[in-house]
């Protein structure tokens, strides 16, 4: 069994990260935490802080974030995120995935693989905010995409 620490973020697929971010900040008073291009995933992301505890407190778990994720514009050096674009074309903007922070990412992946759970990533890869991430195949979870992350442990 894997050891989940908390929900790190809930991701929403959008066509325009900045417009969606401005809309949610205006509606809900969310605070921009991080904005970046995730080269490995060919995506542009914006994290919005929600709830209490936005100021880091030593030893305290941070609050859950909302991640807005948009396919990056294709360049000669880097294609766009085709999977994310297909998601938007088929379903439109909406819930993309839920991310759990886990105690030990490699152990979690090994445990899930041993249990026969289909994984998109058998090995962690670089994600946003310096985290290492891995995705489970939605077939394993009733059609919902789940991400596991190790916070602040880029390899």
C-alpha positions in Angstrom: 0.0 0.0 0.0 1.3 3.5 -0.8 1.6 6.2 1.8 -0.3 9.4 0.7 0.6 12.5 2.6 -1.9 14.9 1.1 -3.5 16.2 -2.1 -0.8 18.4 -3.6 -3.0 19.9 -6.3 -6.0 19.5 -8.6 -5.2 20.2 -12.2 -7.5 21.9 -14.7 -6.7 21.7 -18.4 -7.2 25.0 -20.2 -6.4 26.4 -23.6 -5.1 29.7 -22.2 -3.3 29.5 -18.9 -3.1 33.3 -18.3 -6.8 34.0 -19.1 -8.0 31.1 -17.0 -5.7 32.2 -14.1 -7.0 35.8 -14.2 -10.6 34.6 -14.2 -10.1 32.3 -11.2 -8.1 34.8 -9.3 -10.9 37.4 -9.9 -13.7 35.0 -8.9 -12.2 33.3 -5.9 -9.3 35.6 -4.8 -6.7 32.9 -5.4 -3.1 33.9 -5.2 -0.5 33.1 -7.9 2.1 30.8 -6.5 4.2 29.7 -9.5 4.1 30.1 -13.2 6.4 28.0 -15.4 7.1 26.1 -18.6 7.6 22.4 -17.9 9.8 21.4 -20.8 9.6 17.6 -20.1 5.8 17.8 -20.3 5.7 20.5 -23.0 3.2 22.4 -21.0 2.7 25.8 -19.5 1.4 25.8 -15.9 0.1 28.2 -13.3 -0.3 27.3 -9.7 -2.9 29.2 -7.7 -2.9 28.9 -3.9 -6.2 28.3 -2.1 -7.3 28.0 1.5 -5.5 28.8 4.7 -1.8 28.3 5.2 -0.4 29.9 2.1 2.6 31.3 4.0 5.1 28.4 4.6 5.3 27.4 8.2 8.2 25.1 9.2 6.8 21.6 9.7 3.3 22.4 8.4 1.9 20.8 5.3 1.2 23.4 2.6 -2.4 23.8 1.4 -3.6 22.3 -1.8 -3.1 24.3 -5.0 -5.1 24.6 -8.3 -2.9 23.9 -11.3 -3.9 25.3 -14.6 -2.2 23.4 -17.4 -2.1 24.4 -21.0 -0.2 22.8 -23.9 2.8 24.9 -24.8 3.0 26.5 -28.2 5.0 24.2 -30.6 8.4 25.4 -31.7 11.0 24.0 -34.0 12.9 22.6 -31.0 9.9 21.4 -29.0 6.5 20.1 -30.1 3.4 20.9 -28.2 1.9 18.4 -25.7 -0.3 16.4 -28.1 -2.0 14.4 -25.4 -3.1 17.5 -23.6 -4.3 19.1 -26.8 -6.3 16.0 -27.7 -7.9 16.1 -24.2 -8.9 19.8 -24.8 -10.2 19.0 -28.3 -12.3 16.1 -27.1 -13.5 17.3 -23.7 -12.8 21.1 -23.6 -11.4 22.8 -20.5 -12.0 20.9 -17.2 -10.6 18.6 -14.6 -7.4 17.0 -15.9 -5.9 15.2 -12.9 -5.6 14.9 -9.1 -2.1 14.8 -7.6 -1.2 13.1 -4.4 2.1 13.8 -2.6 3.4 10.5 -1.5 5.9 9.5 1.2 8.3 7.6 -1.1 7.6 7.9 -4.9 9.8 5.0 -6.0 8.3 2.7 -3.4 4.8 3.8 -4.4 5.4 3.1 -8.1 7.0 -0.3 -7.3 4.1 -1.3 -5.0 1.5 -0.2 -7.6 3.3 -2.0 -10.4 3.6 -5.2 -8.3 -0.2 -5.0 -7.7 -0.7 -4.9 -11.5 -1.8 -1.3 -11.7 -1.1 0.1 -15.1 1.3 3.1 -15.0 2.0 5.8 -17.5 5.3 6.4 -15.8 7.2 3.6 -14.2 10.1 5.9 -13.3 9.6 9.4 -11.9 10.3 12.4 -14.2 10.8 16.1 -13.6 7.6 18.0 -13.0 6.7 21.6 -12.1 7.9 23.4 -9.0 11.0 21.1 -8.8 8.9 18.0 -7.9 9.4 14.5 -9.3 6.2 13.1 -10.7 4.6 10.0 -12.2 1.2 9.3 -13.6 -1.1 6.3 -13.2 -3.1 5.1 -16.2 -6.7 6.2 -15.9 -7.8 2.7 -16.7 -6.6 1.8 -13.1 -8.8 4.4 -11.4 -12.2 4.4 -13.2 -11.2 6.9 -15.9 -9.6 9.5 -13.6 -6.0 10.5 -14.2 -3.9 10.6 -11.0 -0.4 11.9 -10.5 1.9 11.0 -7.7 4.6 13.5 -6.6 7.6 13.8 -4.4 7.8 17.5 -3.3 11.0 19.4 -3.9 13.1 16.4 -4.8 14.2 17.0 -8.4 16.6 14.3 -9.6 
